[in-house]
């Protein structure tokens, strides 16, 4: 695999990830408007999202059942996962090119990304 092919593949991955995430968030938003178009808005009380939408399994389950909030959350998770997938793909591409310095740098960046996502409060 040469540099030009790797760059093209990574660019296509980023493009596809962003477009897919945008389409899922848009579908969730449209579904939300259809489901809640007649709801009366009460601004005096704050209602947080359900606890099921604060876990990965809950978000995937809600999206699978076509819950509008779950779909929008899933689209945002996909948007966050796109650059992470780019770093993984870069590390694999550099490994195939036998450029071990950049493999190491990519793995360090991946470690920092995963650490920050798993330890976020």
Secondary structure, DSSP 8 states (H G I E B T S, - for coil): --HHHHHHHHHHHHHHHHHHHHHHHHHHHHHHHHHHTT----TTS-----GGGGSHHHHHHHHHTT-HHHHHHHHHHHHHHHHHHHHHHHHHHHHHTT-HHHHHHHHHHHHHHHHHHHT--
